[in-house]
Amino acid sequence: MTIVYSRCSTEDQASNGISIDSQVRICTDEAKRLGCNNIKIIKDEGKSAGNMDRPGLKEIMRLCEEKKVKRIIMLSGDRLSRKMENHLFLRGFFKKHGVEVHYTSQANIDINTAMGIMMDNTFANMSEFQRLQTSDKTKACLTQKVKEGWFPGVAPLGYRNVDNPNYRKGEISKRIIIPDDDTAPLVQDMFDLYATGDYSVYTLAEEMARRGLKSRKGKMLHPSKVYETLRNPLYIGELHWGGIVIKKAKHTPIIRTSLFEMVNRTIAAHNHNCCRKRKYQFLLRGFAFCGVCGRRLTAEWHSKASGIKFGYYHCPKREGCSNAYNQVGEMENQVKEQFKNIQFSQSFVNLIVKKAKKILDEKRRQITAKRKLYQNKRNSLEIKRSNAEDKLLKGVLNDNDFTRIRENIREELGAVEYQLDAIEEQRETKIDEIQEILRFSRNIYDAYDKANYILKRHYLSLFWERFDIKDKKIIKAIPTRLFQTLLENKQVIITGKWGD
């Protein structure tokens, strides 16, 4: 068997260089000239010669191992490999299996001689040099695009790539990113939902799939992709690329900075900067530290013979630490009581109320626009359904076609109704959030006391970095930078001290 092998690394190369089809035609003509009859064409389209992970190349190697290949014809050696290490391996592989490698646009060398091996190595070195040089130029071009303020790659979730109207008018970026009308609102929903603290990245991926936000392949987003999206500052208008940080990039942000920060506080609060699942939930886990040796306290439940359970925070140091075991309820009550000593200034409360009203007005506007969009879509589908019914009555559509169309419309209508329900749920959720914010601003202790576990962790992370505990008492509380700034600006009033 004679194999005709062709490869192009990019569509652009296929358009501007020697295309896949041209390679096949040239090599096939050469095979016929050599008198080859049993010709098999194998292609690797859009594959780099910098590695060997190519379906076509793997098929060739399999056929060679099965002793079915006599000769391989290709344009030149760089179609096979542009990496010296791989070239040497393949040369030895083909020689081992008795396969002749024939080039149409490169000198055919006898690799059984010293001179032939040297020349073959020289050609392979030149191919690798060209690949590395192209890579360097590409990296330099991408870096320049980033410095220009534009994201240089394939558009992330919620955006799409478009032609740059200022290309060659002072900017070198040919393609830029803009918010995608269909997916950007769903990405905003994803941030809003996670900020509530009611979702993990796993449940959020499932919920967003139900709402229509999926991967490019139409599958549910992988939880790691959800996490990556929630942590990506690109969505607030920043650009981080290869060590370059631009705080105000040129693309349009689709997430508010305040929401992005809240989401990332939620991520930290869920596991306090760690990613393992917990069998038991302890409110002060990650906040409580030993007041004797400084280690982070661990927490665990114990059971008495009677079946009564009780929990303790204790130092993990087995020897040399004199700190006592601290009952969970007792320590958490001490923290709760200290919230009685914290209140916001009236001017700060007024500022929060003003901000809450602005957020609520904006959310109402967004929800009204979304609801109108899906109501119009529902009306359009209902009209489409009526038209299909009329065509069935007139005999324009047969029974099978009508059944297929009706099922498709029914499925689409179901998705639209789900979205309308989700929009209403978002409205209710936002009202709940505003209510919680107002309660929190006017009475911190009451808000903390009524909050669920996740929200309490939220409040703790807003105010405190850590608590040092010794002999069943909190002896020191280290405030967060945010809390410290509020204190310095007299926006928070503290009465009493820890340990009083």
N, C-alpha and C positions, 0 to 999 in steps of 0.2 A: 504494500500500500504506500502511496505517496501522499503526504499531507501538505496542503497549501495553507500556511498560517499567516494571518493578518491581524494587526492590532493598532488601535488609536487610543490615546489616553483621554482625550476630551472631544466634545462635539466641535469645539472651535478648531482643533487640529484637523478634524475630519473635513471641515469646510475650507480651511486655509492651507492645509498641507496636502499630503497624498491620502485620499480617503480610503476607507475600508474596501469599498467596491473597486477602486482603482488598483489597490494592492492585490486583491483577489484576481482581477483580470490580468495584470502583469505576470503574476506568479503562475497562473493557470496556463497562460500562453507558453511560459518557459517550461512547464511540466510536459506539455504536449510536444514541444521542440525536442525535449530529451527522450521522448518516446514512452512517457508514463501513461498507463491506461486507467488503473484503479486509483482515482484521485478523490481524496476527501478534503473538503474545505472546513477549516476551523477558525473561528473569529473570536477576538477579545475586544469588544467595543467599550470605550470609556474606562479602560483599565491601564494603570500605570505600570511601566516596566521596572519601577523601583523595588517591587516585591514580586513574589511568586504566587500570591494568592489570586489566581485567575482561573476561571472555569475552563477556558480553552487550553491553557497550558497544562492543567491537571489532567485533562482528557488525553492530551498528547503523551504525557508521561505514563498514563495507564496503558495506552495502546502499545507504547514501546516495551513496557514490562511484559506485555502479553505476546511480544515478538510479532506484532502485526504490521510494523512500520519499517520500510526500507529507506525512505528518503523524506526529509522535510525541506520544503522550499519556502523562502520568505524574502522580503525586500532587502533587508540587511540585518546585521546582528543586533542592532538596537531595538528591533521588533520583539526580540526574545528577552533581552534583559539590558538594563542600563545601570546595573550594579555589578562591580567586578566580582564580588564574592559569589553571587548567583550565577554569573556567566561561567566561572570556572567549574562550579558544581554541574551545571547543565552540559558543559562540554565533556566532562568526565562521564556523565550519565549516558549521553548519546553514544559516546565511544564504547562504553561498556555493553550496550545493547545493539551495537553494530548498525547504528543509524547514521546515514550521511546527511550533513547539513549543507544546503546549497543556497547561495544568495544571488539575487538578480541585479542588485545595484551596488554591490560591494565585491571586492576581489575575493575569489574562493581560494582558500589557503590550505595547504597540506599540513594539518596539525600534528602529523607524525614526525615532523622535523623540528630541530631547534629553531631555525629561522621562522618557520611557520608559526610555532607557538609564540615567539616573541612578537610577530606582527599581529597575531590574533589578540594577544594581551594588549597591544598598543591600541587597536581599534576599540576594545572593551573599555580601556582606561579613558579614551576620548569620549565614549558614550556616557560613562559615569560622570565625567567632568561637565559635560553639557547638561546632564540632569541636575547636578548640584548647582551649577551656575543659574539655570532657570529657576530653581527653588529659591536661591538667594535673591534673584530679581523679583520674584513673586512676593517674598516676605517684605522686601523693601517697599514694594508698591502698596501692600496692605498696610504697612506701618505709616506710609505717607497719607493714605486715606483716613486712618485713625486720627492722625495729627490734624487733618483737615476737619475732623469732627463728625465723620460718618462711620457707621458700623460697616465693616468691609465684607461680611460674609453673607451666607444664606439667612434670610429673615427669620428671627425667632418667633415663637408662638405669639399670635396677636398682631403680627406685622406682615407685610408683603414687600417684595422687591419691585421697584419701578425704575424707569430710566430717569436719570438726573437731568432736569432742565438746564442746569448750569454747567453741564459737562463741556469742557473745553472753553468755558467762559470764566476762567479763573479757578475752576475746580477740576481735579483729575478723576474724581469718583464717577464712573460711568453709571453704576447702579446704586441706588440708595434704598432705605426702608421707610415706609409710612404705615400708620395704623391700618389694619385690615377691618373693613366695615362689618364683616361677619364674625370674626373671631376676637377682635379687641374687646367688645362688650362682655364676652364670655370670660376672657382673662380677668377683666375687672371684677366679674362675679366671683371668680375663683379666689381672688385676694379678699374680697368682702366676706366670703363664707369662712375662709380660714381664720380671719381676724376675730370671728365670734368665739373661737376656742372650742367649738363643738365638733370639729373635723380633724382627722389625721390625714396624712398625705394619701393613705390607702382609700379611706372613705371619700375623700375629696376627688380622687381620680374617678371613682365610680359615679359620683354625683355629676361631675362635669361631662362624663361620657353620656349620661342620660340627657344632659342639656345640649349635647351636640358638639362639645369640644373634644376632638380626638387627634391622634397623631396624623402625620402626612399620609400614612398607609391606611388610615381609616380605623385604627384600633384604639382601644382605651389607652390613655396616657400612662406610662409606667410611673409608679410612685416617685422614683428618683428624678424623673423629668418634672413632676409637679414641684418637688423640693427645689430643684435647680431654678425653676421659673420664679418661685416665691422668694428666692435669695438673690435674684439677678437685678442689680441696680440699673440695668439698661432701661427698665420699665419706668423709672423716675427721671430719665433723661441723662443718666451718666453713661460713660463709656470706659470700660476696663478691658485693655487688650495688651497682652505681652509686656506687662509692666508699665504701660502708659495709662494714666487715669485722667479723664476729662470730665469735670463736674457738670459742664453745660454743653452737651453734644448737640448736634444739629437736628437729630430726629425728634419727633414729637413724643413726649412721655404720655403714657396712658394710665399711670397709677400715681395718685397723690403721694407726696413724700411722707405725710403723716400716716397714711394707710400702710405704706411699705414698712415704716418703722414699727407700727403696731403688729403687723404680720410677723416680723422677725422677733419681736418680743414674745409673741405667742409661741413661735418655734422654740425659743429659749425656755419659756415657761413650761412647755409640754414635758421636756426632759431635762430642763436646766442645763442646756448645752451638751447633752449626750443623747444618744439615739437608741438606747435599749428599752425594751418594753418592761413594765413593772407589774408584778403580780399584785402588790399592795401599794396604795397611794398614801404617802406621808407628806403633809402640807409643807413642812420645813426642810424636806430633803433637798440638799444642794445649797440651802441657805444657812443651816446650822453648823457651827464649827466649835471644836473643843477650845474652851477658854484656858486650858492648861498647856497643851502641846501644839495647838493650832491646826490639827488635822480636821478634815471634814467629818462630821458625825454621820454614822450610819443609823438606820432605823429597822426595827424588826418587831414582830408580834410573838408573844408567848402565851401559852395556855396553862391554866391551873387544872388540877385534877377534877375540879368541879365543872370544867368546860368553859369557865370565864376567860376571855381573852384580854390581854393588856399589852400596850405597845411602849417601847422605849427608844429614845435617841441615846446612843452611847459612842464613845471614842473607839475606833477600830484598833488602836494600839493595845496590844495584849499585855505588855509589861511596861512598867515605869510611868504610867499615867494614873494620877490619883482622882481624876474626874469621876463623878458619880453617874449612875444611870438616871436618865431624865425622862419622866413619864410623858408620853406623847400629848395627851389631853392637857396636862398642866402647862407644858411649854407653849402649846398653840394658844391657850387661853391668855398667857402672858403677852404674846404678840398681839392678840386681838384687843386686849385692854389698852395697849399702847397707842392704838389707833384713835382712842378717845382724846389723846393729847395732840392730835394733828387736825388742823382745819385750814382751808384756803382763805385768803383775804377776800373781802367783798369785791374789790376791783377785779380780782382774778376770776371769781365766780361770774361776774358780769361778762367778762371776756369769753368764758366758756359758753355761757348761754347764747351770746352773739354768734360764736363760731358754730354752735349746735344748730342754730336757726339757719345759718348759711348752708351747712351740710345738708340739712333736711330739705331746704328749698331746691338745692341742686339734685338731690336724690329724687325728689318728686318730679322734677323736669325730665330726668333720665328715665324714670319708670313710665311716665306718660308717653314719652317717645317710643320706648320699647313696646309698650302695650299697643300703641297705634300701629306699629310695624307688624306685629303678629296678628292683630285684628284684620289688617288689610290682607295679610297672607291667608288667613282663614276664609275671608270673603272670596278671594281669588280661587281657592280650592273648591269652595262650595259652588261657584259659577262653573268651574271646570267639571265638577261632578254632574251638575244639571245638564251641561252640554253633552256629556257622555250618555246620560239617560235618554236625552232627545234623539241622539244618533242611534241608540239601541232600538228605540221605537220605530225609527224610519228605516231600519235595516242597514244603516251605513256601517255599524259595528256588529260583528258576530258575537256570539255568547262568550267565547273564550277571551276575545280582546276586551270586551266590556268587563268581565270578571277580573282580569288582570289590572285594568285601569282603576276599577272601583277599589280593589285591595290596596293599590298604591296610594290612592287619594285618602283612603281610610287611615292608612299608616301615617301619612303626612299630617292629616288633621289631628291624629292622636298626639304627634310630636308638638304641634302648635298649641294644643290645649295644655299639654304638660308645661310648655314654656310660659303660657299665660298664668297657670297656677304658680309656677316658680316666681314670676314677677310679683304676684300678690304676696307670696311668702317673703320675698325680699323687702317689700314695703313694710310688712309687719315686723320683720327682723330689725329693720332700720329704726322703727319707732321704739322697739324694745331697747335698742342700743342708746338712743337719745334719752330714754327714760332712765337707763342705768347711769349714763353720763351725768345727768342733772342730779340724780340722787347722790352720786359720788362727790360731785362738786359742792353740794350743800351740806352733806353729812357723811364724812368719810367712814366713820365708825359704823353707821347704819348700813351703808353700802357694802362694806366688807363683811359684816355679820350676816347679811342676807345672800351674799354671793355664793355661787357653787365653787367646787374645788378649783377648776381651771381659772375662773375669774379671780379667786383669792390669790392664786399664784401670780396672776397678772398684776394685781395690786401690790403684792410683795415686791415683784421685780421692778415696779415703778419707783418704790421708795428705798429699798434696801439691797445692798450687795451681799451682806452676810450678817449673822448674829453670832457673837461669841458667848458660849454658855458654860457656866461653871457652877457646880454644886446646886443644880436645879434652878439656876437663875440666869437671865440674860444680863451679862455684865457690860456688853458693848454692842452697839448696832452701828454698822458702817453704812452711811447713806449712798445712794446712787449719785452719779454726777448730775443727773436731771434734778433730783431732790435737793442736792446741795445748791444748785443754781437758783432754784425757786426760793430757798432759804435766804441766800445772799441778796436776792432781789425783793425780799419781804413779801413774797406772794403766798408763802405758807407760814402759819403761826404754830409754834410748838410750846406746849405748856407741860412742865415736868421733865424728867430725864429717865433714861433707862436705869432700872435698878431702884428707883424711888419707891 
